[in-house]
Amino acid sequence: MGSVIVVGTGIAGLVAALEAGRSHDVTLVTKAELGESNTRYAQGGIAAALFPDDSVEAHIRDTLEAGAGLNDHDAVAVLCTEGPGRIRDLIRLGVKFDRENGELARGREAAHSSARILHAGGDATGAVIERALVAAVRESAASIREFCFVRDLVVRDGRVVGIDVLERDAAGRDVPGRIEADAVILASGGAGQLYRHTTNPSVATGDGAAAALRAGAALSDVEFYQFHPTSLAVPGNFLISEAVRGEGAVLVDARGRRFMADWHADAELAPRDVVARGIARQMAEQGGEPVWLDATALGSDFLASRFPGITRVCREHGLDWGREPIPVTPAAHYWMGGIRTDEWGRTSLPGLFAVGEVACTGVHGANRLASNSLLESLVFAWRAVDALDLSVAPAFDRPGDSAGAPNAPATGAPASDPFTRLELQQLLWDAAGLFRDRQTLEGAVDRLAGWAASADDTVASLETANLLDLGRLVVGAALEREESRGAHYRSDFPQQRPEFARHTAWARRVTVPC
């Protein structure tokens, strides 16, 4: 029996810990409390071809169409084929999905050709899944280390053998330490805190991806960040699930006119990037004022039953969305890029696995299909555990791959200027947000190159340093991709270009002290 460290306690980390615990000694590490992750805030649901009027082939087609030509076809086939079985495993682990007349209830979301979205607790799918898995993990033999922040990976003789951490002691102090194991599974989530406006919780600072980058692991497709079209236009950018539009809600401008049909035949049910940009354009025409999501035709009773969480938050802000439209705006939501993996979660560094949003499996391509993220976490967490003892080398080659350097292009001046996290978030929002262009990106590259992270050895400072590393990577990659594809939109290159139908791969050649 070997030993495994699992970093992160969203659906990917919890499933990996549970499954690995059947054959390995598991240490589960999280920088906050157990269960605080993006999974907890996932409202819409989880997609799978479970119903007789649907098919795996249709789910594959929808995923490939959303991905705008950059999906890894084999990975998509794995996702959609194994997904139904993994959903049944979740049910066996105690996840109670919503039902109608005794059968699994389902909804439809944008760009899906069939109603295949399972939900739980109405609009609390992630929270319901999280509670069930947390309960199962607490009953397992896993050693749980809460408030334990991963500073760096430990690499010895070219293999990842552990993590360096800051761990909170009984006196509330963060003290340095090291945890070693035969393998490390990173399930540490995305980096939504790169952006001024995000639906992600405060813990989403890209720590796992940044640590892997410093250790020399390859990252891929980092320029593709998905912006959710509808967050509530109040502090915190509370997510308004795409399922609301799937049920029939519409978007209207300040005059009450539906405007999305101006941009796409599917209007409110167009792919997320199209809807998000349509909203942003309309907001620009309105002097920056938010647009409105009108769900009043669905009725107060239905909204309160189907979307109890959204109803509660609306009431907290003095909004009655059963009687009046609510203000919405786009916000950073999901990173399609991340640590490059094969179909078993294996990275370019021996001993290191990555699953969930921190990974780039190639499933999502240039734009994630709605409600595929929880499914990806579930499917590939299981597969990563299955691969822990495989001796064959991972295979990463994808058609048309290209490679680059993580900080290029950059100025030659040494980094010396202090900065705040808010300045970084605003810069990324302005330069690498919904609309991008060469002049703005080049200015951001130069500005980021001059910024130096604080030397303070605190969790907050280390998080900000991680965001700076990843911000440089995202901006540099967005500058190099001179086309518009999926979630990446260049106003100076508004069309797809066939020569860019390839993945980017970024790796820093470094030696990590052991």
Legacy VTK file of the C-alpha trace (Angstrom):
# vtk DataFile Version 3.0
C-alpha trace
ASCII
DATASET POLYDATA
POINTS 514 float
0.000 0.000 0.000
1.462 3.337 -1.092
0.791 6.855 0.168
-1.021 9.674 -1.640
-1.489 13.359 -0.931
-4.705 14.863 -2.326
-4.778 18.662 -2.434
-8.226 20.246 -2.560
-11.663 19.369 -1.272
-14.073 20.055 -4.086
-15.740 17.163 -5.880
-12.477 16.145 -7.600
-10.415 16.044 -4.411
-13.057 14.370 -2.291
-13.723 11.642 -4.862
-9.975 11.089 -5.334
-9.473 10.793 -1.584
-12.348 8.356 -1.191
-11.276 6.127 -4.056
-7.558 6.250 -3.262
-8.329 5.348 0.319
-9.411 1.885 -0.802
-5.822 0.956 -1.628
-3.540 3.749 -0.348
-2.795 5.785 2.756
-4.367 9.169 1.997
-3.586 12.621 3.358
-6.233 15.144 2.277
-5.045 18.753 2.351
-7.149 21.916 2.071
-6.168 25.523 2.681
-9.547 26.384 4.191
-12.143 24.279 5.942
-13.115 20.927 4.495
-15.574 21.459 1.658
-14.848 25.121 0.851
-14.400 25.083 -2.928
-15.964 26.056 -6.239
-18.034 22.864 -6.056
-20.000 24.226 -3.127
-21.196 27.147 -5.267
-22.115 25.175 -8.391
-25.817 25.766 -8.955
-26.858 24.513 -12.352
-26.091 20.817 -12.129
-24.151 17.989 -13.697
-24.617 16.763 -17.259
-24.858 13.108 -18.289
-26.622 11.064 -20.961
-28.798 9.040 -18.584
-32.178 9.227 -20.287
-33.751 7.190 -23.121
-34.246 10.208 -25.403
-30.556 11.138 -25.115
-27.300 9.432 -26.077
-23.608 9.480 -25.306
-22.988 10.369 -28.954
-25.220 13.451 -28.666
-23.425 14.580 -25.500
-20.104 14.163 -27.298
-21.335 16.247 -30.265
-22.561 19.044 -28.012
-19.278 19.118 -26.079
-17.217 19.247 -29.276
-19.352 21.990 -30.773
-18.993 24.154 -27.674
-15.223 23.588 -27.625
-14.717 25.358 -30.977
-12.329 22.823 -32.485
-9.862 22.465 -29.602
-11.300 19.533 -27.669
-9.296 16.356 -27.245
-11.741 13.904 -28.842
-10.555 10.902 -26.869
-10.931 12.765 -23.574
-14.427 13.894 -24.541
-15.373 10.304 -25.346
-14.097 9.238 -21.914
-16.093 11.980 -20.203
-19.402 11.268 -21.905
-19.097 7.473 -21.933
-18.035 7.029 -18.311
-20.154 9.884 -16.957
-23.434 7.981 -16.440
-21.701 5.287 -14.396
-19.951 7.868 -12.238
-23.291 9.590 -11.572
-24.658 6.285 -10.302
-21.595 6.006 -8.070
-22.407 9.447 -6.628
-25.913 8.277 -5.859
-24.477 5.233 -4.073
-22.273 7.595 -2.048
-25.394 9.340 -0.782
-25.937 12.243 -3.195
-29.680 12.866 -3.438
-30.503 14.366 -6.822
-33.894 15.991 -7.285
-36.662 13.725 -8.535
-40.067 14.097 -10.165
-42.590 11.301 -9.712
-39.827 9.094 -8.411
-37.588 9.571 -11.448
-34.480 11.734 -11.707
-35.462 15.298 -12.576
-33.576 17.018 -15.369
-33.211 20.391 -17.000
-31.700 21.851 -20.132
-28.976 24.459 -20.421
-27.452 26.459 -23.246
-25.841 24.536 -26.129
-27.184 21.149 -24.958
-29.326 19.361 -27.553
-31.187 17.452 -24.841
-32.419 17.949 -21.289
-29.654 16.056 -19.483
-28.768 18.285 -16.513
-29.300 16.689 -13.112
-29.736 19.032 -10.167
-30.069 18.729 -6.412
-31.635 21.020 -3.868
-33.044 23.037 -6.763
-30.107 25.353 -7.393
-27.762 23.882 -4.773
-26.344 20.937 -6.733
-22.736 21.556 -5.785
-23.538 22.062 -2.128
-25.582 18.825 -1.972
-22.792 16.841 -3.641
-20.210 18.453 -1.383
-22.093 17.599 1.825
-22.497 13.950 0.856
-18.843 13.543 -0.111
-17.543 15.418 2.938
-19.576 13.114 5.165
-18.146 10.070 3.387
-14.569 11.380 3.685
-14.968 12.091 7.391
-15.964 8.461 7.861
-12.991 7.223 5.837
-9.463 6.557 7.030
-8.043 9.635 5.283
-5.897 11.993 7.358
-7.516 15.424 6.911
-5.325 18.549 7.155
-7.483 21.703 7.137
-6.040 25.242 6.905
-2.947 23.789 5.263
-1.643 25.900 2.371
0.537 24.372 -0.363
3.552 26.596 -0.958
5.391 24.383 -3.433
5.792 20.865 -4.723
8.740 18.817 -3.497
10.650 17.324 -6.440
13.427 14.797 -5.926
15.324 13.135 -8.784
12.761 14.462 -11.247
9.769 13.045 -9.363
7.179 14.803 -7.208
7.422 13.319 -3.720
5.474 15.740 -1.570
4.464 19.308 -0.760
5.856 22.172 1.285
3.106 23.808 3.319
2.112 26.513 5.741
-0.164 24.863 8.282
-2.141 26.570 11.012
-1.224 25.447 14.507
-3.310 25.425 17.688
-2.346 29.043 18.389
-3.628 30.173 14.987
-0.161 30.701 13.486
0.808 29.476 10.008
3.974 27.428 10.406
6.078 25.826 7.656
6.138 22.085 7.184
6.531 19.290 4.664
4.358 16.287 3.793
5.828 13.488 1.680
4.135 10.656 -0.208
4.505 8.383 -3.218
2.234 10.590 -5.341
0.438 13.938 -5.233
-3.005 14.531 -6.749
-3.694 18.236 -7.239
-7.416 19.026 -7.144
-6.944 22.604 -6.007
-9.390 24.331 -8.342
-9.186 27.352 -10.617
-7.934 30.914 -10.444
-11.046 33.083 -10.630
-9.472 35.566 -8.223
-7.328 36.720 -11.158
-10.295 38.895 -12.132
-11.998 41.910 -10.600
-15.405 40.299 -11.086
-15.731 36.561 -10.459
-18.268 34.038 -9.259
-15.456 32.062 -7.588
-14.885 32.058 -3.818
-11.884 33.813 -2.293
-9.878 30.548 -2.115
-9.682 30.274 -5.943
-6.181 31.729 -6.309
-4.616 29.114 -8.582
-2.159 27.813 -5.973
-1.848 24.300 -7.402
-1.355 25.475 -10.977
1.264 28.034 -9.915
3.155 25.480 -7.807
3.131 23.018 -10.714
4.404 25.723 -13.069
7.296 26.543 -10.750
8.140 22.849 -10.481
8.401 22.537 -14.253
5.054 20.939 -15.135
3.467 21.830 -18.468
0.342 23.980 -18.522
-1.945 24.209 -21.534
-4.664 26.442 -23.050
-4.289 29.040 -20.298
-5.721 31.847 -22.452
-9.201 30.331 -22.318
-11.147 31.692 -19.363
-14.913 31.395 -19.371
-17.019 34.308 -18.195
-20.446 33.457 -16.889
-23.023 35.739 -18.510
-25.223 36.279 -15.482
-23.908 37.125 -12.067
-26.067 39.296 -9.842
-24.889 42.886 -10.222
-24.223 43.354 -6.508
-21.014 43.018 -4.438
-19.816 39.411 -4.535
-21.183 38.667 -8.037
-23.494 35.885 -6.849
-24.020 33.397 -9.664
-27.415 33.304 -11.371
-27.513 29.823 -12.834
-27.744 29.261 -16.570
-30.584 26.910 -15.708
-32.753 29.976 -15.080
-32.489 30.848 -18.769
-32.953 27.182 -19.563
-36.328 27.359 -17.815
-37.367 30.367 -19.933
-36.003 33.572 -18.380
-34.937 36.248 -20.884
-32.411 39.072 -20.997
-33.618 42.618 -21.587
-31.939 45.994 -21.899
-32.655 49.151 -19.912
-35.782 49.744 -22.048
-37.081 46.220 -21.464
-36.200 44.984 -24.991
-34.837 41.473 -25.555
-31.488 41.945 -27.259
-29.709 38.578 -27.473
-31.456 37.648 -30.743
-29.373 40.440 -32.280
-26.264 38.346 -31.656
-27.279 34.690 -32.033
-30.193 32.648 -33.333
-30.440 30.829 -29.997
-30.696 34.142 -28.117
-30.433 33.526 -24.361
-29.522 29.875 -24.953
-26.523 30.639 -27.159
-23.086 29.450 -25.948
-21.897 31.214 -22.815
-19.192 33.268 -24.504
-21.699 34.656 -27.005
-24.193 35.574 -24.304
-21.512 37.113 -22.086
-20.179 39.298 -24.905
-23.701 40.245 -25.952
-24.409 41.438 -22.431
-21.090 43.313 -22.264
-21.827 45.110 -25.543
-25.294 46.048 -24.359
-23.883 47.314 -21.063
-21.387 49.463 -22.991
-24.262 50.981 -24.957
-25.967 51.721 -21.634
-22.952 53.488 -20.162
-21.897 50.455 -18.124
-25.261 49.872 -16.467
-26.207 46.191 -16.006
-28.770 44.434 -18.133
-31.775 42.677 -16.639
-32.752 39.030 -16.346
-36.523 38.749 -16.541
-37.839 35.542 -14.962
-41.225 36.940 -13.969
-43.085 34.734 -16.468
-41.982 31.695 -14.457
-43.830 32.913 -11.371
-42.725 33.412 -7.784
-43.801 29.967 -6.582
-41.873 28.118 -9.284
-38.756 30.242 -8.764
-38.806 29.722 -5.014
-39.161 25.948 -5.462
-36.723 25.437 -8.351
-34.153 28.073 -7.313
-34.402 28.504 -3.544
-30.824 29.732 -3.133
-31.121 32.429 -5.773
-34.484 33.460 -4.342
-32.948 33.821 -0.896
-30.033 35.935 -2.112
-32.325 38.145 -4.178
-34.456 38.795 -1.101
-31.342 39.633 0.907
-30.661 42.378 -1.617
-34.236 43.641 -1.653
-35.077 42.024 -4.998
-38.281 40.103 -5.766
-37.384 38.307 -8.973
-40.789 36.725 -9.278
-42.255 40.200 -9.764
-39.467 42.237 -11.369
-36.325 41.660 -13.457
-33.000 41.528 -11.639
-29.714 43.242 -12.673
-26.985 40.958 -14.034
-23.447 41.297 -15.390
-20.774 38.873 -16.666
-18.069 37.574 -14.296
-15.061 35.241 -14.543
-16.281 31.733 -13.863
-14.226 28.785 -15.142
-10.690 28.178 -16.449
-10.504 25.775 -19.379
-6.698 25.835 -19.184
-4.539 24.415 -16.440
-1.961 21.726 -15.729
-1.730 19.554 -18.773
-2.787 15.936 -18.241
-3.434 12.814 -20.198
-6.670 10.832 -20.013
-5.627 9.405 -16.627
-4.845 12.681 -14.875
-1.083 12.197 -15.224
0.987 15.344 -15.730
4.387 15.855 -17.349
6.028 15.416 -13.918
6.249 11.828 -12.628
4.378 11.416 -9.373
2.087 14.399 -10.030
-1.572 14.065 -11.030
-4.105 16.847 -11.618
-7.907 16.626 -11.703
-10.773 19.103 -11.782
-10.451 22.747 -12.763
-6.709 22.865 -12.021
-6.199 20.364 -14.858
-6.411 20.738 -18.611
-7.611 17.382 -19.885
-8.605 18.785 -23.286
-12.263 17.987 -22.577
-13.476 21.587 -22.733
-11.437 22.869 -25.655
-11.845 26.620 -26.084
-15.163 26.835 -24.269
-16.717 24.603 -21.620
-20.180 23.191 -22.254
-22.484 24.071 -19.358
-22.542 21.564 -16.472
-19.652 19.496 -17.836
-17.237 20.682 -15.139
-18.578 18.653 -12.217
-18.733 15.633 -14.511
-15.120 16.110 -15.609
-13.993 16.311 -11.980
-15.904 13.160 -11.141
-14.783 11.065 -14.115
-11.109 12.004 -14.110
-10.681 11.825 -10.347
-11.704 8.175 -10.548
-9.357 7.593 -13.469
-6.409 9.291 -11.733
-6.749 6.928 -8.786
-6.902 3.977 -11.177
-3.648 5.232 -12.742
-1.696 5.678 -9.503
0.081 2.390 -9.954
0.370 2.409 -13.749
3.991 2.285 -14.912
3.482 3.437 -18.509
4.488 6.996 -19.340
1.722 9.554 -19.937
0.996 10.602 -23.513
0.275 14.298 -24.118
0.601 14.911 -27.817
-2.485 16.550 -29.280
-2.911 17.574 -32.937
-1.232 20.871 -33.717
0.432 21.421 -30.350
2.686 24.407 -29.953
4.898 25.428 -27.061
5.955 28.704 -25.525
7.663 30.305 -22.549
5.460 31.310 -19.632
6.631 34.896 -19.242
7.052 35.839 -22.913
6.702 38.385 -24.288
8.115 40.544 -21.509
10.376 43.548 -21.075
13.975 43.128 -20.000
13.569 45.339 -16.935
13.794 43.507 -13.594
10.582 43.204 -11.615
10.686 45.702 -8.775
7.375 47.545 -8.519
5.002 46.671 -5.682
1.341 46.128 -6.520
-1.927 45.210 -4.843
-4.089 42.219 -5.619
-6.893 44.573 -6.628
-4.605 46.252 -9.175
-3.754 42.843 -10.612
-7.413 41.825 -10.794
-8.413 45.054 -12.523
-5.569 44.747 -15.021
-6.574 41.202 -15.945
-10.226 42.249 -16.221
-9.348 45.130 -18.551
-6.709 43.370 -20.663
-7.597 39.660 -20.661
-11.314 39.755 -19.955
-14.242 39.444 -22.344
-12.603 41.592 -25.035
-8.875 41.552 -25.815
-6.601 43.369 -28.280
-2.890 43.676 -28.973
-2.343 47.175 -27.617
-4.027 46.474 -24.294
-2.384 43.067 -23.897
1.089 44.414 -24.683
0.598 47.140 -22.104
-0.431 44.515 -19.571
2.595 42.333 -20.381
4.937 45.259 -19.713
3.158 46.230 -16.515
3.102 42.679 -15.170
6.789 42.210 -15.987
7.651 45.140 -13.736
5.622 43.970 -10.762
7.358 42.120 -7.945
5.516 39.935 -5.459
5.838 40.667 -1.758
8.474 38.719 0.156
6.104 38.290 3.110
5.758 34.618 4.028
2.022 34.759 4.629
-0.772 32.869 2.920
-2.270 36.086 1.503
1.058 37.218 0.031
1.818 33.782 -1.398
-1.645 33.654 -2.989
-1.052 37.026 -4.636
2.344 35.850 -5.894
0.631 32.813 -7.430
-1.905 35.063 -9.140
0.913 37.195 -10.541
2.627 34.116 -12.023
-0.595 32.928 -13.603
-1.630 36.415 -14.706
1.596 36.761 -16.692
0.925 33.389 -18.280
-2.690 34.171 -19.239
-1.854 37.580 -20.715
1.128 36.257 -22.661
-0.912 33.385 -24.104
-3.823 35.689 -24.989
-1.396 37.962 -26.841
0.029 35.084 -28.864
-3.371 33.708 -29.944
-4.187 36.124 -32.770
-7.723 34.945 -33.425
-11.078 34.644 -31.703
-12.076 31.155 -30.631
-14.489 30.054 -27.906
-14.037 32.089 -24.754
-10.971 33.908 -26.157
-12.091 36.966 -28.120
-9.664 39.331 -29.843
-11.419 42.450 -31.134
-8.465 42.985 -33.507
-8.760 39.398 -34.784
-12.525 38.721 -34.569
-12.530 35.494 -36.620
-11.196 31.987 -36.091
-7.988 31.334 -38.005
-7.154 27.757 -39.076
-3.464 28.153 -38.229
-4.455 28.630 -34.576
-6.474 25.408 -34.358
-3.869 24.098 -31.931
-3.150 23.875 -28.225
-0.558 25.952 -26.476
1.752 24.361 -23.916
3.793 26.332 -21.396
6.516 25.045 -19.118
9.160 26.714 -17.021
12.470 24.893 -16.918
13.523 25.108 -13.280
15.125 23.053 -10.556
13.045 22.873 -7.402
15.094 22.483 -4.180
14.368 19.280 -2.292
LINES 1 515
514 0 1 2 3 4 5 6 7 8 9 10 11 12 13 14 15 16 17 18 19 20 21 22 23 24 25 26 27 28 29 30 31 32 33 34 35 36 37 38 39 40 41 42 43 44 45 46 47 48 49 50 51 52 53 54 55 56 57 58 59 60 61 62 63 64 65 66 67 68 69 70 71 72 73 74 75 76 77 78 79 80 81 82 83 84 85 86 87 88 89 90 91 92 93 94 95 96 97 98 99 100 101 102 103 104 105 106 107 108 109 110 111 112 113 114 115 116 117 118 119 120 121 122 123 124 125 126 127 128 129 130 131 132 133 134 135 136 137 138 139 140 141 142 143 144 145 146 147 148 149 150 151 152 153 154 155 156 157 158 159 160 161 162 163 164 165 166 167 168 169 170 171 172 173 174 175 176 177 178 179 180 181 182 183 184 185 186 187 188 189 190 191 192 193 194 195 196 197 198 199 200 201 202 203 204 205 206 207 208 209 210 211 212 213 214 215 216 217 218 219 220 221 222 223 224 225 226 227 228 229 230 231 232 233 234 235 236 237 238 239 240 241 242 243 244 245 246 247 248 249 250 251 252 253 254 255 256 257 258 259 260 261 262 263 264 265 266 267 268 269 270 271 272 273 274 275 276 277 278 279 280 281 282 283 284 285 286 287 288 289 290 291 292 293 294 295 296 297 298 299 300 301 302 303 304 305 306 307 308 309 310 311 312 313 314 315 316 317 318 319 320 321 322 323 324 325 326 327 328 329 330 331 332 333 334 335 336 337 338 339 340 341 342 343 344 345 346 347 348 349 350 351 352 353 354 355 356 357 358 359 360 361 362 363 364 365 366 367 368 369 370 371 372 373 374 375 376 377 378 379 380 381 382 383 384 385 386 387 388 389 390 391 392 393 394 395 396 397 398 399 400 401 402 403 404 405 406 407 408 409 410 411 412 413 414 415 416 417 418 419 420 421 422 423 424 425 426 427 428 429 430 431 432 433 434 435 436 437 438 439 440 441 442 443 444 445 446 447 448 449 450 451 452 453 454 455 456 457 458 459 460 461 462 463 464 465 466 467 468 469 470 471 472 473 474 475 476 477 478 479 480 481 482 483 484 485 486 487 488 489 490 491 492 493 494 495 496 497 498 499 500 501 502 503 504 505 506 507 508 509 510 511 512 513
